[in-house]
Amino acid sequence: MELIRGGHNLRPRHGVCAATIGNFDGVHRGHWALLQRLRGAAAERGMPAVVVTFEPHPREYFAPDAAPTRITGLRDKLLALAQAGVDRVLCLGFGPRLAAMEAEDFVREILVTRLGVRLLMVGDDFRFGHGRRGDYQLLSRAAAQHGFALARMPTVMLDSARVSSTRVRQALDAGDLDLAAQLLGRAYRISGRVAHGDRLGRRLGWPTANIRFHRARPALEGIFTVRVRGLDGIRLGVASVGNRPSVAGGRVLLEVHLLDFSGDIYGRHIEVEFLRRLRDQIRFSSREALSAQIARDVAVAREYFRQRVAG
């Protein structure tokens, strides 16, 4: 899959495509269905399937404190789009220019002139442009004016409710990893590069691999059993996601204690798959109390993994 960062990096060879637009946070089953239909339509026309997305999420730009949590960071989103078989992703930096751009101008300047869209496929709730004026009706008029085909993807349902990024966030916030996996079509995962921390876990006897969240808040918090890839096979562990209430500072981290593992893994890229929520984060009065709780969490995790193997 080819990643194009910004419209200024579009070249003449990018000039004809079938495209869709959206934030695609989570790349859930509804997104997946749209992308498969786009791929099929693109193949029939002999052109690439292209996703146009934004970084940051527009709501993070307009109201960073009130923006929704992120299901996937940019790297994980791009990986999921590649796995869906997309040929290209145009990632547009969302800033003042795009925020002020009228929907008609976005269609003309970005989709028609720069990207050469011949087919545009959107979800049934898609809105875009300044003031979110752009909708399917506006796109219908633009398609007739500029000569591209337009298709709308119907809603994908699960258990009589719409599959959406909002619903995935709600499941993750509630710790319902089974429902989140059903909505996503896969287990929930976070990936990142192992960074240096304050080594508190090591001093407590529970060393952790730390992943930082650079832009937005993660969609879940708490203590979890996890499976980790990227370290010469699959490793099992216990993970904490949150702002570490027992530690001053408040930075949100993903910290993973790997069971029966030792080694220097700083700088390695790992993928953490969340299996079961164990508990909320708790503020402890002492490091000794924190260490004792971690020991209990590890014991519960070991029993969970033992039962999975036995089952």
MOFEN-V50707 format. One record per residue. N is the residue number from 1. PSI is psi in degrees with one decimal (* if undefined). Layout:
# MOFEN-V50707
N:PSI
N:PSI
This chain:
# MOFEN-V50707
1:136.3
2:130.4
3:125.5
4:112.7
5:98.2
6:144.9
7:-24.4
8:-14.4
9:3.6
10:139.4
11:165.3
12:-33.5
13:-14.0
14:12.8
15:-9.5
16:129.4
17:167.3
18:132.2
19:161.5
20:159.9
21:142.1
22:174.7
23:-32.0
24:38.6
25:120.8
26:-27.1
27:61.8
28:-173.6
29:-32.3
30:-44.7
31:-44.6
32:-43.2
33:-42.4
34:-43.5
35:-36.3
36:-37.7
37:-39.0
38:-44.6
39:-44.6
40:-44.1
41:-38.3
42:-42.4
43:-40.1
44:-32.1
45:-3.1
46:37.9
47:161.4
48:152.6
49:123.6
50:136.0
51:128.9
52:119.9
53:179.5
54:148.1
55:119.1
56:176.0
57:134.3
58:-36.3
59:-26.3
60:-30.4
61:-47.0
62:-38.6
63:75.0
64:-33.5
65:-22.7
66:3.3
67:151.3
68:155.8
69:159.2
70:128.2
71:-44.8
72:139.2
73:173.4
74:-43.7
75:-44.1
76:-36.1
77:-44.8
78:-38.5
79:-43.7
80:-38.0
81:-39.0
82:-41.5
83:-26.9
84:-7.0
85:16.1
86:141.1
87:-41.4
88:150.9
89:124.3
90:110.1
91:111.5
92:128.5
93:121.0
94:113.4
95:-159.1
96:-39.6
97:-49.5
98:-35.6
99:-33.0
100:-7.6
101:128.5
102:152.9
103:-42.8
104:-38.1
105:-37.8
106:-44.5
107:-48.6
108:-49.7
109:-45.5
110:-55.4
111:-46.2
112:-56.0
113:-49.0
114:-39.7
115:-20.4
116:44.6
117:129.0
118:-24.5
119:130.5
120:127.9
121:128.1
122:160.7
123:165.0
124:-11.1
125:17.0
126:131.9
127:148.5
128:170.2
129:170.5
130:128.6
131:11.7
132:36.7
133:-26.6
134:125.4
135:-171.9
136:-35.3
137:-43.7
138:-41.4
139:-35.2
140:-43.1
141:-40.4
142:-37.1
143:-42.3
144:-38.9
145:-42.1
146:-7.7
147:32.2
148:155.8
149:150.6
150:134.2
151:148.2
152:132.8
153:123.9
154:162.1
155:139.6
156:130.4
157:150.3
158:121.2
159:46.6
160:16.7
161:152.1
162:136.5
163:123.6
164:162.6
165:-36.9
166:-42.8
167:-36.3
168:-45.5
169:-42.5
170:-40.9
171:-43.6
172:-40.4
173:-33.8
174:-4.2
175:14.3
176:81.6
177:-27.2
178:-46.0
179:-41.8
180:-42.2
181:-37.9
182:-40.3
183:-37.3
184:-27.2
185:11.7
186:163.1
187:148.6
188:135.0
189:150.8
190:133.4
191:159.5
192:176.0
193:134.4
194:124.2
195:159.0
196:139.8
197:-155.7
198:3.6
199:20.2
200:-43.2
201:-41.3
202:-40.7
203:-29.0
204:-9.2
205:7.6
206:75.0
207:146.3
208:152.1
209:125.7
210:134.6
211:129.2
212:150.1
213:111.2
214:-26.6
215:-59.2
216:162.7
217:143.6
218:162.6
219:-3.5
220:157.0
221:154.3
222:-163.6
223:134.2
224:153.2
225:141.5
226:162.1
227:133.6
228:129.9
229:153.8
230:2.5
231:55.2
232:57.1
233:-178.9
234:129.6
235:150.2
236:152.8
237:-178.4
238:131.9
239:146.9
240:131.3
241:122.1
242:-164.4
243:16.5
244:74.5
245:-19.4
246:-3.2
247:132.7
248:145.9
249:-47.5
250:4.1
251:133.7
252:128.1
253:156.1
254:117.4
255:128.2
256:121.4
257:117.1
258:127.9
259:133.9
260:45.9
261:140.9
262:151.0
263:160.4
264:110.7
265:15.3
266:134.5
267:-11.4
268:148.0
269:123.3
270:158.2
271:124.3
272:118.3
273:124.7
274:127.6
275:-47.1
276:138.1
277:128.6
278:-44.2
279:171.5
280:164.3
281:144.5
282:143.2
283:125.4
284:150.1
285:-17.4
286:160.9
287:-31.3
288:-41.7
289:-39.1
290:-45.7
291:-39.7
292:-38.2
293:-38.7
294:-40.3
295:-40.4
296:-40.4
297:-43.2
298:-40.3
299:-42.3
300:-40.9
301:-44.0
302:-40.2
303:-39.1
304:-47.1
305:-35.7
306:-43.3
307:-35.9
308:-41.1
309:-43.2
310:-33.3
311:*
